[in-house]
């Protein structure tokens, strides 16, 4: 009996270890205006992926929410603070896609995208310079794209009127669109639910 219990505990440790130390995670930052929802997206600094929300790989010992909040802080050049974001998402159940990426959502107050672009991190860590410039893209612009399976070899174009001058790509990163497609499949987009704005949304 004791051996059986130890075996079960070992399996739980392995599973939990994978969930907290290896899985990538990220956050979609959004605000509501009128009948539309706007998503804060960044252009990949390498100009190869296109535009997407924020996320990346875990550091050892992090929970999914901690990874998502840290990656979002880094990829918004430190404008949004990890601790503040964590307060919003730590009790959420993330959307997990087929590649184990965990997607959270955080409603925020509007801030000009240029302010995020111009923000100077208090560090020279290269992780803080992986994205930008930034833009608010209406969800209605991508809604049709996520109604069916996303083809990773296809370019899903963004209307250039929503993009800042100087941006070099005008398409959405298909991998991120796949994350959003999974959220649609699971009816997990928070703005499609008839709920009031969370009282602990992040204010900037």
C-alpha positions as CSV (number, residue, x, y, z in Angstrom):
1,X,0.0,0.0,0.0
2,X,2.8,2.4,0.9
3,X,4.6,1.6,-2.3
4,X,1.4,2.3,-4.3
5,X,1.0,5.7,-2.6
6,X,4.6,6.6,-3.3
7,X,4.1,5.7,-7.0
8,X,1.0,7.9,-7.2
9,X,2.8,10.8,-5.6
10,X,5.7,10.4,-8.0
11,X,3.3,10.5,-11.0
12,X,1.6,13.6,-9.6
13,X,5.0,15.3,-9.1
14,X,6.0,14.4,-12.7
15,X,2.7,15.7,-14.2
16,X,2.7,18.9,-12.1
17,X,6.4,19.5,-12.8
18,X,5.6,19.5,-16.5
19,X,2.7,21.8,-16.1
20,X,4.6,24.3,-14.0
21,X,8.1,24.2,-15.5
22,X,7.8,23.5,-19.2
23,X,4.6,24.7,-20.8
24,X,4.7,28.0,-22.7
25,X,2.0,30.5,-21.9
26,X,0.8,34.0,-22.8
27,X,-1.8,36.7,-22.5
28,X,-4.2,38.5,-24.9
29,X,-4.6,42.1,-23.7
30,X,-7.8,43.7,-24.8
31,X,-10.3,46.5,-24.2
32,X,-13.9,47.0,-25.2
33,X,-15.2,50.0,-27.1
34,X,-18.7,50.3,-28.5
35,X,-19.6,47.0,-30.2
36,X,-16.0,45.9,-30.8
37,X,-13.1,44.5,-28.8
38,X,-9.6,45.6,-29.5
39,X,-6.5,43.4,-29.1
40,X,-3.1,44.8,-28.4
41,X,-0.7,43.1,-30.8
42,X,3.0,43.4,-31.5
43,X,5.0,43.0,-34.6
44,X,7.7,40.4,-34.3
45,X,11.1,42.2,-34.0
46,X,12.6,39.8,-36.5
47,X,9.9,40.7,-39.1
48,X,9.3,37.1,-39.9
49,X,6.3,36.0,-37.9
50,X,4.0,39.0,-38.3
51,X,1.7,40.3,-35.6
52,X,0.5,38.5,-32.5
53,X,-0.2,38.8,-28.8
54,X,2.3,37.9,-26.1
55,X,3.8,34.7,-24.7
56,X,6.7,32.3,-24.6
57,X,8.5,29.6,-22.8
58,X,8.6,29.0,-19.0
59,X,11.3,29.5,-16.5
60,X,12.0,26.7,-14.1
61,X,9.4,26.5,-11.4
62,X,6.9,28.9,-12.9
63,X,3.2,28.3,-13.0
64,X,1.4,28.8,-16.3
65,X,0.1,32.2,-15.1
66,X,3.5,33.3,-13.9
67,X,5.0,32.5,-17.3
68,X,2.2,34.3,-19.1
69,X,2.5,37.4,-17.0
70,X,6.3,37.5,-17.2
71,X,6.4,37.0,-20.9
72,X,3.8,39.7,-21.4
73,X,5.8,42.2,-19.3
74,X,8.9,41.4,-21.3
75,X,7.2,41.6,-24.7
76,X,5.5,44.9,-23.9
77,X,8.9,46.4,-23.0
78,X,8.0,46.5,-19.3
79,X,5.0,48.7,-19.8
80,X,2.7,46.2,-18.2
81,X,3.9,44.8,-15.0
82,X,4.1,41.1,-14.3
83,X,2.7,41.4,-10.7
84,X,-0.3,43.4,-11.9
85,X,-1.1,41.0,-14.7
86,X,-0.8,38.0,-12.5
87,X,-3.5,39.4,-10.2
88,X,-5.9,39.4,-13.1
89,X,-5.2,35.9,-14.5
90,X,-4.0,33.8,-11.6
91,X,-7.5,32.4,-11.0
92,X,-8.3,31.9,-14.7
93,X,-8.4,28.5,-16.4
94,X,-6.3,29.0,-19.5
95,X,-7.1,27.7,-23.0
96,X,-4.6,25.0,-23.8
97,X,-4.0,24.3,-27.5
98,X,-2.8,21.1,-29.1
99,X,0.8,22.1,-28.6
100,X,0.3,22.7,-24.8
101,X,0.4,26.6,-25.1
102,X,-1.7,28.1,-22.4
103,X,-3.6,31.3,-23.3
104,X,-5.0,33.7,-20.8
105,X,-7.0,36.9,-21.3
106,X,-6.7,40.3,-19.5
107,X,-9.0,43.2,-19.9
108,X,-7.2,46.5,-19.6
109,X,-8.0,50.2,-19.9
110,X,-7.1,51.8,-23.3
111,X,-3.5,53.1,-23.6
112,X,-2.1,54.5,-26.9
113,X,-0.1,51.8,-28.6
114,X,2.6,54.3,-29.3
115,X,3.1,54.8,-25.6
116,X,4.0,51.1,-25.3
117,X,6.2,51.3,-28.3
118,X,8.1,54.3,-26.8
119,X,8.4,52.7,-23.4
120,X,12.0,52.3,-22.3
121,X,12.6,49.2,-20.1
122,X,14.7,49.6,-17.0
123,X,16.9,46.7,-18.2
124,X,19.0,45.8,-21.2
125,X,17.7,42.2,-21.2
126,X,17.1,41.3,-24.8
127,X,13.8,39.6,-23.9
128,X,12.3,43.2,-23.5
129,X,13.1,44.0,-27.2
130,X,11.5,41.0,-29.0
131,X,8.4,42.8,-30.1
132,X,7.2,46.1,-31.4
133,X,5.9,48.3,-32.7
134,X,2.4,47.8,-31.2
135,X,-1.1,48.3,-32.5
136,X,-4.7,47.9,-31.4
137,X,-6.4,45.5,-33.9
138,X,-10.2,45.0,-33.7
139,X,-11.2,41.5,-33.1
140,X,-13.7,41.9,-35.9
141,X,-10.7,42.0,-38.2
142,X,-9.6,38.5,-37.3
143,X,-12.9,37.0,-36.4
144,X,-13.5,35.3,-39.8
145,X,-9.9,33.8,-39.7
146,X,-10.6,31.9,-36.5
147,X,-13.9,30.4,-37.5
148,X,-12.1,27.5,-39.2
149,X,-8.9,25.6,-38.9
150,X,-5.8,27.9,-39.3
151,X,-3.4,27.0,-42.0
152,X,0.2,27.8,-40.7
153,X,1.4,28.3,-44.3
154,X,-1.1,30.9,-45.1
155,X,-0.8,34.7,-44.6
156,X,-3.7,36.2,-42.8
157,X,-3.6,39.8,-43.7
158,X,-4.4,42.8,-41.5
159,X,-5.9,46.0,-43.0
160,X,-3.0,48.4,-43.1
161,X,-5.1,51.3,-41.8
162,X,-4.8,49.6,-38.3
163,X,-1.0,49.4,-38.5
164,X,1.5,52.1,-37.6
165,X,3.7,53.7,-40.2
166,X,7.0,51.9,-40.5
167,X,5.7,48.4,-39.7
168,X,7.2,45.9,-42.1
169,X,4.6,43.1,-42.0
170,X,0.9,43.2,-42.5
171,X,-0.1,39.6,-41.5
172,X,-1.0,37.8,-38.3
173,X,1.2,35.0,-37.0
174,X,-0.7,31.8,-37.9
175,X,0.5,30.0,-34.7
176,X,-1.1,32.7,-32.5
177,X,-4.2,32.6,-34.7
178,X,-4.3,28.8,-33.9
179,X,-4.3,29.7,-30.2
180,X,-7.3,32.0,-30.8
181,X,-9.0,29.4,-32.9
182,X,-8.8,27.0,-29.9
183,X,-10.3,29.6,-27.6
184,X,-13.2,30.0,-30.1
185,X,-13.7,26.2,-30.2
186,X,-13.9,26.1,-26.4
187,X,-16.2,29.2,-26.2
188,X,-13.5,30.8,-24.0
189,X,-13.3,34.3,-25.5
190,X,-14.3,36.5,-22.5
191,X,-15.9,39.2,-24.5
192,X,-18.4,36.8,-26.0
193,X,-19.8,36.1,-22.5
194,X,-22.5,38.4,-21.1
195,X,-20.4,39.5,-18.1
196,X,-19.4,42.9,-16.7
197,X,-15.9,44.2,-16.7
198,X,-13.8,42.4,-14.1
199,X,-13.3,44.7,-11.1
200,X,-9.6,43.7,-10.9
201,X,-8.8,44.6,-14.6
202,X,-5.4,46.2,-15.0
203,X,-5.6,50.0,-15.1
204,X,-2.7,52.0,-16.7
